[in-house]
Amino acid sequence: MNANTQEPSSSPEVFYELTRSLCPECRRVIDAKVILRDNQVFLRKRCPDHGLFEARIYGDAGQYVAAGRFNKPGTIPLQHSTDIDRGCPYDCGLCPDHGQHICVGIIEVNTACNMACPLCFADAGAGFNLSLTDVEQILDHFVATEGHPEVVQFSGGEPTIHPRIVDMVQAAKSRDITQVMINTNGKRFADDDRFLAQIAELSPSLYFQFDGFDSRTYEVLRGEPDLLAVKLRALDRLAEAGLSVILVPAIERGVNLHEVGRLVEFGLSHPAVRGINFQPAFHAGRHPDHDPMNRLTIPDIVQAIAAQTEGLFLSSDFIPVPCCFPTCNAVSYAFVHDDAVLPLARLIDMEQYLDYIANRVIPDRAEVRNALEKLWSSAAVPGTPTFGQDVLNACTACGITGPQDFGQAGDALFMVMLQDFMDPWTFTQKNVMKCCKAILLPNGKQIPFCAYNNVGYREEAREQLAHRKRDGRSSLVFGAGRRR
């Protein structure tokens, strides 16, 4: 008789999938497990030299699993810029193994900045300025690979302090690119009348850093506790100039999570603001110490928005964005009239149109799929003429009969988006292989954003761009410091 009467116990977690990640210490590419536990999602990995690491990557396991239904086949670019040699993420990009074209091309025109934020993924400071010729070559290559690029965004550093930024925006506007954006902290717009007039004439969209209202928020995240007054003055001047703004708050637990509802309400009320893009703080580049097991994720911020706006937006109003990996992005659109706010997801049964968005089967109504994909895309830019037409098309295709004047629907629609970028603790290869946002470089490389910030590309590009005139180097060479 067997004296052992104990029964095997159940594991407290579920092994969901295998992927590849990075060691946060040495950036070696290593195997990683995606684990479901306590209705949360964790990434577990072991480096042969630095041991075991675990990080929280998603705050709701049920939503993480369900988001897979929104994954859709990618679009192949007209040409690739690199060959397959060592495999992902060493061959960026884009190499033929990459699963998506570029929705948003980002050109970092400089590394200098007029701020010194403690939370800066770009580690802004001394480095390089791209020339106008560099930017024109980048733009031409972007058009060659995409045909009709959707969005180009000028970033940095702080792009508005580049001496040729107006010419660069003009160069982008003169090419076949749907939307041109500037990613800015807004400081120069607060006081420089001539610059504001020059930008207003070109009318790009502005991706505007705006983290909250408390002085502590700006002290912790930006190192400037009195920054709010400058931000508000800049926004008011941008409104007077007729420019469209998307607010971009970096949200950190214990710092400004309590402000997300107020940020939404402020955005809805300000005449310049057409949307808001919340970004959970990710810890690449120059970053404060953090607990990777307590990292903020998209569901955490969505739940806070729902609680702090008293139902103005509900968790069910947010839908994964299918052009990238669907756990990287979520978005809600709402019709706004006076004080009334009506999220579009309450008018459209997204489950009914799921196949049209996800492209999982061949739909009978292609116009529905096309219309909704225009809205549920990383390239959607509220406040632009094309966005208004996209709203009209989506509403018409789905049989929505209000608001009455669809021609003005773009002005009446407000976007709340959430974008979760990866850092060395949360990096997953499967996500980066579907990334649709890329850093565009002078050598023709188009490197997925999260690969650029984590694998070593940023450091190599910065060093080579800073020294290329001295060394007579005309192209960038990647890989020597990263391959193992």
C-alpha positions as CSV (number, residue, x, y, z in Angstrom):
1,M,0.0,0.0,0.0
2,N,1.3,3.4,-1.0
3,A,1.7,5.5,2.2
4,N,1.9,8.7,0.2
5,T,-1.6,10.0,0.1
6,Q,-0.7,13.5,-1.0
7,E,-2.2,14.8,-4.3
8,P,-0.3,16.9,-6.8
9,S,-1.1,20.6,-6.3
10,S,-2.1,22.9,-9.1
11,S,0.3,25.5,-10.3
12,P,-0.6,29.1,-9.5
13,E,0.2,30.2,-13.0
14,V,-0.3,29.3,-16.6
15,F,2.5,29.1,-19.2
16,Y,0.9,31.0,-22.1
17,E,3.6,31.3,-24.8
18,L,7.3,31.3,-25.6
19,T,9.0,34.3,-27.1
20,R,12.4,35.9,-27.2
21,S,13.5,38.9,-25.1
22,L,16.6,40.7,-23.8
23,C,18.7,40.5,-20.7
24,P,18.2,43.9,-19.0
25,E,21.9,43.8,-18.0
26,C,23.8,42.8,-21.1
27,R,21.1,43.0,-23.8
28,R,21.7,39.4,-24.9
29,V,18.8,37.9,-26.8
30,I,17.4,35.1,-24.7
31,D,14.3,32.9,-24.5
32,A,11.4,34.1,-22.4
33,K,8.1,32.8,-21.2
34,V,4.8,34.7,-21.1
35,I,3.1,33.7,-17.8
36,L,-0.5,34.3,-16.7
37,R,-0.9,34.7,-12.9
38,D,-3.5,36.4,-10.8
39,N,-5.2,37.8,-13.9
40,Q,-2.0,39.6,-14.9
41,V,0.7,38.8,-17.5
42,F,4.4,38.5,-16.7
43,L,7.5,37.9,-18.7
44,R,10.1,35.5,-17.3
45,K,13.6,35.0,-18.7
46,R,17.0,33.8,-17.6
47,C,20.3,35.1,-18.8
48,P,23.2,32.6,-18.5
49,D,25.4,35.4,-17.0
50,H,23.0,37.6,-15.0
51,G,20.3,35.2,-13.8
52,L,16.5,35.3,-13.6
53,F,14.4,38.3,-14.5
54,E,10.6,38.8,-14.3
55,A,8.5,41.8,-15.3
56,R,4.8,42.7,-15.4
57,I,3.8,43.3,-19.1
58,Y,0.0,43.5,-19.0
59,G,-2.5,44.3,-16.2
60,D,-5.3,42.1,-17.4
61,A,-4.7,38.5,-18.5
62,G,-8.2,38.1,-20.0
63,Q,-7.8,41.2,-22.2
64,Y,-4.3,40.1,-23.2
65,V,-5.6,36.8,-24.5
66,A,-8.7,38.4,-26.1
67,A,-6.6,41.0,-27.9
68,G,-5.2,38.3,-30.2
69,R,-8.5,38.3,-32.0
70,F,-7.6,41.8,-33.3
71,N,-4.3,40.8,-34.8
72,K,-4.4,41.2,-38.6
73,P,-2.0,40.4,-41.5
74,G,0.5,43.1,-42.1
75,T,1.2,45.1,-45.2
76,I,4.4,44.4,-47.1
77,P,6.5,47.5,-47.9
78,L,7.4,48.2,-51.5
79,Q,11.0,47.4,-50.7
80,H,13.1,46.2,-47.8
81,S,16.2,48.0,-46.6
82,T,18.2,45.2,-45.1
83,D,18.7,41.5,-45.7
84,I,18.3,38.6,-43.2
85,D,21.6,37.7,-41.6
86,R,21.5,37.0,-37.9
87,G,17.8,37.1,-37.4
88,C,15.5,39.3,-35.4
89,P,16.2,41.8,-33.8
90,Y,19.7,42.0,-35.3
91,D,18.8,42.8,-39.0
92,C,16.7,46.0,-38.7
93,G,15.4,47.2,-40.9
94,L,13.1,46.6,-42.4
95,C,14.2,43.1,-43.2
96,P,11.9,40.6,-45.0
97,D,11.1,38.8,-41.7
98,H,9.4,41.9,-40.4
99,G,5.6,41.5,-40.3
100,Q,4.4,45.0,-41.0
101,H,5.1,48.1,-43.0
102,I,5.7,51.5,-41.3
103,C,2.6,53.5,-40.3
104,V,4.6,56.1,-38.5
105,G,8.1,57.0,-39.6
106,I,10.0,59.0,-36.9
107,I,13.0,61.2,-37.8
108,E,15.1,62.3,-34.9
109,V,16.6,65.4,-36.3
110,N,18.9,66.1,-33.3
111,T,19.9,64.9,-29.9
112,A,20.0,68.3,-28.2
113,C,17.1,69.5,-26.0
114,N,16.1,72.5,-24.1
115,M,15.1,70.3,-21.2
116,A,16.8,67.6,-19.1
117,C,14.0,65.2,-18.2
118,P,14.8,62.4,-15.7
119,L,12.5,60.2,-17.8
120,C,14.0,60.4,-21.3
121,F,14.2,57.3,-23.5
122,A,16.4,59.2,-26.0
123,D,18.9,60.3,-23.3
124,A,18.9,63.8,-25.0
125,G,22.1,65.8,-24.9
126,A,25.2,66.4,-27.0
127,G,25.3,64.3,-30.2
128,F,24.3,65.2,-33.7
129,N,22.1,67.4,-35.9
130,L,20.8,66.0,-39.1
131,S,21.2,68.3,-42.1
132,L,18.3,69.2,-44.4
133,T,19.9,67.0,-47.1
134,D,19.9,64.1,-44.6
135,V,16.2,64.6,-44.0
136,E,15.3,65.0,-47.7
137,Q,17.1,61.7,-48.4
138,I,15.3,60.0,-45.6
139,L,11.9,61.3,-46.8
140,D,12.6,60.2,-50.4
141,H,13.5,56.7,-49.2
142,F,10.4,56.6,-47.0
143,V,8.3,57.4,-50.1
144,A,10.1,54.8,-52.1
145,T,9.4,52.1,-49.5
146,E,5.8,53.0,-48.7
147,G,4.6,54.6,-51.9
148,H,2.2,56.9,-50.0
149,P,3.5,57.1,-46.4
150,E,0.8,57.7,-43.8
151,V,2.7,59.7,-41.1
152,V,6.1,61.2,-40.6
153,Q,7.0,62.6,-37.2
154,F,9.9,64.9,-36.5
155,S,11.4,64.2,-33.1
156,G,14.7,64.5,-31.2
157,G,16.0,65.7,-28.7
158,E,13.7,68.6,-29.1
159,P,13.1,69.1,-32.8
160,T,11.8,72.7,-32.6
161,I,15.3,74.0,-31.6
162,H,16.9,72.6,-34.8
163,P,17.8,75.6,-37.0
164,R,16.3,74.0,-40.1
165,I,13.2,72.4,-38.6
166,V,10.8,74.7,-40.6
167,D,12.6,73.7,-43.8
168,M,12.3,70.0,-42.8
169,V,8.6,70.3,-42.2
170,Q,8.2,72.0,-45.6
171,A,10.2,69.2,-47.2
172,A,7.9,66.6,-45.8
173,K,4.8,68.6,-46.8
174,S,6.1,68.8,-50.4
175,R,6.2,65.0,-50.7
176,D,3.5,62.4,-50.9
177,I,3.1,62.0,-47.1
178,T,-0.4,62.1,-45.7
179,Q,0.3,63.7,-42.3
180,V,3.3,65.6,-40.9
181,M,3.8,65.8,-37.1
182,I,6.2,67.5,-34.7
183,N,6.9,65.8,-31.4
184,T,7.6,68.6,-29.0
185,N,7.8,69.7,-25.3
186,G,6.1,73.0,-26.5
187,K,8.5,75.4,-24.9
188,R,9.4,77.3,-28.0
189,F,5.8,77.8,-28.9
190,A,5.2,79.6,-25.6
191,D,7.3,82.6,-26.5
192,D,8.6,82.6,-30.0
193,D,6.1,84.6,-32.2
194,R,8.0,84.2,-35.5
195,F,8.5,80.5,-35.1
196,L,4.8,80.0,-34.2
197,A,3.7,81.9,-37.3
198,Q,6.1,79.8,-39.5
199,I,4.8,76.5,-38.2
200,A,1.2,77.7,-38.4
201,E,1.6,78.5,-42.1
202,L,2.7,74.9,-42.7
203,S,0.0,73.5,-40.3
204,P,1.6,70.2,-39.1
205,S,0.0,68.3,-36.2
206,L,1.7,68.6,-32.9
207,Y,2.5,65.7,-30.6
208,F,2.7,67.7,-27.3
209,Q,4.3,66.5,-24.1
210,F,1.9,67.2,-21.3
211,D,2.1,65.0,-18.2
212,G,-0.4,66.5,-15.8
213,F,-1.1,69.4,-13.5
214,D,0.7,68.8,-10.2
215,S,4.1,70.5,-9.7
216,R,5.4,67.2,-8.4
217,T,4.5,65.5,-11.6
218,Y,6.8,67.8,-13.6
219,E,9.5,67.8,-10.9
220,V,9.7,63.9,-11.0
221,L,9.3,63.3,-14.7
222,R,10.8,66.5,-16.2
223,G,12.9,68.0,-13.5
224,E,11.0,71.4,-13.7
225,P,8.3,71.8,-11.1
226,D,7.0,75.1,-12.5
227,L,6.6,73.8,-16.1
228,L,2.8,73.8,-16.2
229,A,2.5,77.5,-16.8
230,V,4.7,77.3,-19.9
231,K,2.7,74.4,-21.2
232,L,-0.6,76.1,-20.8
233,R,0.7,79.3,-22.5
234,A,2.0,77.3,-25.4
235,L,-1.3,75.4,-25.8
236,D,-3.3,78.7,-25.8
237,R,-1.1,80.2,-28.4
238,L,-1.3,77.1,-30.6
239,A,-5.1,77.3,-30.4
240,E,-5.1,80.9,-31.5
241,A,-2.9,79.9,-34.4
242,G,-5.3,77.2,-35.4
243,L,-3.0,74.3,-34.9
244,S,-4.1,70.8,-33.8
245,V,-2.5,69.1,-30.8
246,I,-2.4,65.6,-29.4
247,L,-1.4,65.6,-25.7
248,V,1.2,63.0,-24.8
249,P,1.4,62.2,-21.1
250,A,4.0,59.8,-19.7
251,I,2.2,58.0,-16.8
252,E,4.2,56.6,-13.9
253,R,2.7,54.8,-10.9
254,G,2.9,56.9,-7.8
255,V,3.5,60.0,-9.8
256,N,0.6,61.0,-12.0
257,L,-1.8,58.0,-12.4
258,H,-4.3,60.0,-10.3
259,E,-4.3,62.7,-13.0
260,V,-5.5,60.7,-16.0
261,G,-9.1,61.6,-15.7
262,R,-8.4,65.3,-15.4
263,L,-6.1,65.1,-18.4
264,V,-9.0,63.6,-20.5
265,E,-11.4,66.3,-19.3
266,F,-8.9,69.0,-20.0
267,G,-8.2,67.7,-23.5
268,L,-11.9,67.6,-24.2
269,S,-12.3,71.3,-23.2
270,H,-9.2,72.8,-24.8
271,P,-9.8,74.2,-28.4
272,A,-6.4,73.1,-29.7
273,V,-6.5,69.5,-28.4
274,R,-7.9,66.8,-30.7
275,G,-6.8,63.8,-28.7
276,I,-4.6,62.4,-26.0
277,N,-2.0,59.6,-26.2
278,F,-1.2,58.1,-22.8
279,Q,2.1,56.3,-22.6
280,P,2.9,54.1,-19.6
281,A,6.5,55.1,-18.6
282,F,9.0,52.8,-20.1
283,H,12.5,52.5,-18.7
284,A,14.9,52.8,-21.6
285,G,17.6,55.4,-22.1
286,R,17.8,57.8,-19.1
287,H,15.3,56.5,-16.5
288,P,14.7,56.5,-12.8
289,D,14.9,53.3,-10.7
290,H,11.7,51.2,-11.0
291,D,10.1,48.0,-10.0
292,P,9.5,45.9,-13.1
293,M,6.9,43.8,-11.2
294,N,4.8,46.9,-10.6
295,R,5.0,48.5,-14.0
296,L,2.0,50.4,-15.3
297,T,0.4,48.9,-18.4
298,I,-2.5,49.8,-20.7
299,P,-5.3,48.2,-18.7
300,D,-4.2,50.0,-15.5
301,I,-4.5,53.4,-17.2
302,V,-7.8,52.5,-18.9
303,Q,-9.3,51.4,-15.6
304,A,-8.1,54.7,-14.0
305,I,-9.7,56.7,-16.8
306,A,-13.0,54.9,-16.3
307,A,-12.9,55.5,-12.6
308,Q,-11.7,59.1,-12.7
309,T,-14.1,60.3,-15.5
310,E,-17.1,58.7,-13.7
311,G,-18.0,56.7,-16.8
312,L,-17.4,59.3,-19.4
313,F,-15.2,56.6,-20.9
314,L,-15.6,53.0,-19.9
315,S,-13.1,50.2,-20.3
316,S,-15.3,48.6,-23.0
317,D,-14.9,51.8,-25.1
318,F,-11.2,51.0,-25.8
319,I,-10.4,48.7,-28.7
320,P,-6.9,47.2,-29.5
321,V,-5.2,48.7,-32.6
322,P,-4.6,45.9,-35.1
323,C,-1.9,47.3,-37.3
324,C,0.8,46.7,-34.6
325,F,0.7,43.8,-32.1
326,P,-2.7,44.5,-30.5
327,T,-1.5,44.5,-26.9
328,C,0.8,47.5,-27.8
329,N,-2.0,50.0,-28.5
330,A,-5.6,50.6,-27.6
331,V,-7.9,53.5,-28.7
332,S,-11.3,55.0,-28.1
333,Y,-13.0,57.7,-30.2
334,A,-15.9,59.8,-28.9
335,F,-18.2,62.3,-30.6
336,V,-18.2,65.5,-28.6
337,H,-21.0,68.1,-28.7
338,D,-21.1,70.8,-26.0
339,D,-20.8,68.8,-22.7
340,A,-22.0,65.5,-24.3
341,V,-19.4,62.8,-25.0
342,L,-20.5,59.7,-26.9
343,P,-17.8,57.0,-27.5
344,L,-18.0,55.5,-31.0
345,A,-17.7,52.0,-29.6
346,R,-21.2,52.5,-28.1
347,L,-22.5,53.1,-31.6
348,I,-20.7,50.4,-33.4
349,D,-20.9,46.8,-32.2
350,M,-17.2,46.0,-32.5
351,E,-17.7,42.3,-32.1
352,Q,-20.0,42.4,-35.1
353,Y,-17.3,44.0,-37.2
354,L,-14.4,42.2,-35.6
355,D,-13.5,40.2,-38.7
356,Y,-13.6,43.4,-40.8
357,I,-11.1,45.0,-38.5
358,A,-8.9,42.0,-37.9
359,N,-9.0,40.7,-41.5
360,R,-9.2,37.2,-40.1
361,V,-11.5,36.1,-42.9
362,I,-12.4,37.5,-46.3
363,P,-15.2,39.9,-45.5
364,D,-18.3,40.5,-47.7
365,R,-18.2,44.2,-47.1
366,A,-14.7,45.4,-47.9
367,E,-15.7,49.1,-47.4
368,V,-16.4,48.3,-43.7
369,R,-13.0,46.8,-43.2
370,N,-11.2,49.6,-45.0
371,A,-13.1,52.4,-43.2
372,L,-12.6,51.0,-39.7
373,E,-8.9,50.2,-40.3
374,K,-8.4,53.8,-41.2
375,L,-9.6,54.8,-37.7
376,W,-8.1,51.9,-35.8
377,S,-4.6,52.5,-36.9
378,S,-1.5,54.0,-35.4
379,A,-1.5,56.5,-38.3
380,A,-4.8,58.1,-37.3
381,V,-4.3,61.8,-36.6
382,P,-7.3,63.7,-35.2
383,G,-8.0,67.2,-36.4
384,T,-6.9,66.7,-40.0
385,P,-9.0,66.7,-43.2
386,T,-8.3,63.1,-44.0
387,F,-9.3,62.0,-40.5
388,G,-12.7,63.7,-40.9
389,Q,-13.2,61.8,-44.1
390,D,-12.2,58.6,-42.3
391,V,-14.9,59.2,-39.7
392,L,-17.4,59.9,-42.4
393,N,-16.5,56.6,-44.2
394,A,-16.6,54.5,-41.0
395,C,-20.0,55.9,-39.9
396,T,-21.5,55.5,-43.3
397,A,-20.2,51.9,-43.7
398,C,-21.5,50.9,-40.3
399,G,-24.9,52.5,-40.8
400,I,-24.5,55.3,-38.2
401,T,-26.9,58.2,-38.8
402,G,-25.6,60.7,-36.3
403,P,-24.1,63.2,-35.9
404,Q,-26.1,64.9,-38.6
405,D,-23.3,66.6,-40.4
406,F,-20.7,64.0,-41.2
407,G,-18.6,66.6,-43.0
408,Q,-17.7,68.1,-39.6
409,A,-17.4,64.7,-37.8
410,G,-13.6,65.0,-37.8
411,D,-13.8,68.2,-35.7
412,A,-16.3,66.6,-33.4
413,L,-14.4,63.4,-32.7
414,F,-11.9,63.2,-29.8
415,M,-9.3,60.4,-29.6
416,V,-8.0,58.7,-26.4
417,M,-5.2,56.4,-27.3
418,L,-2.8,54.3,-25.2
419,Q,0.6,53.3,-26.4
420,D,2.8,50.9,-24.4
421,F,6.5,50.9,-25.6
422,M,8.8,48.2,-24.5
423,D,12.0,48.5,-22.4
424,P,14.7,45.8,-21.7
425,W,12.6,44.2,-19.0
426,T,9.4,43.9,-21.1
427,F,10.9,43.5,-24.6
428,T,9.3,40.7,-26.6
429,Q,10.5,39.7,-30.1
430,K,7.0,38.8,-31.3
431,N,5.8,42.3,-30.6
432,V,8.7,44.1,-32.3
433,M,8.3,41.9,-35.4
434,K,4.8,43.5,-35.9
435,C,5.9,47.1,-35.0
436,C,4.6,49.8,-37.3
437,K,6.6,52.7,-35.8
438,A,10.2,53.1,-36.9
439,I,13.1,55.4,-36.6
440,L,14.2,56.5,-40.1
441,L,17.9,57.0,-40.5
442,P,20.1,58.6,-43.2
443,N,21.5,55.3,-44.4
444,G,18.0,54.1,-45.4
445,K,17.5,51.9,-42.3
446,Q,14.0,51.9,-40.8
447,I,14.4,50.4,-37.3
448,P,11.3,49.5,-35.3
449,F,11.0,51.9,-32.4
450,C,11.4,49.4,-29.5
451,A,14.3,47.7,-31.2
452,Y,16.0,51.0,-31.7
453,N,15.7,51.9,-28.0
454,N,16.7,48.5,-26.5
455,V,18.9,46.4,-28.7
456,G,21.8,48.9,-29.1
457,Y,20.9,50.6,-32.4
458,R,20.4,54.0,-30.7
459,E,23.8,54.1,-29.2
460,E,25.5,53.0,-32.4
461,A,23.6,55.5,-34.5
462,R,24.3,58.3,-32.1
463,E,28.0,57.7,-32.0
464,Q,28.4,57.3,-35.8
465,L,26.2,60.3,-36.7
466,A,28.1,62.4,-34.2
467,H,31.5,61.5,-35.7
468,R,30.7,60.9,-39.4
469,K,32.0,64.3,-40.6
470,R,35.3,63.8,-38.7
471,D,35.6,60.2,-40.0
472,G,34.3,60.9,-43.5
473,R,31.7,58.2,-43.0
474,S,28.6,58.5,-45.2
475,S,26.7,55.5,-44.0
476,L,25.9,53.8,-40.7
477,V,27.2,50.3,-39.8
478,F,25.3,48.4,-37.1
479,G,26.1,45.2,-35.2
480,A,29.6,45.2,-34.0
481,G,28.7,45.9,-30.4
482,R,25.5,43.9,-30.2
483,R,26.1,40.5,-31.7
484,R,26.9,37.6,-29.4
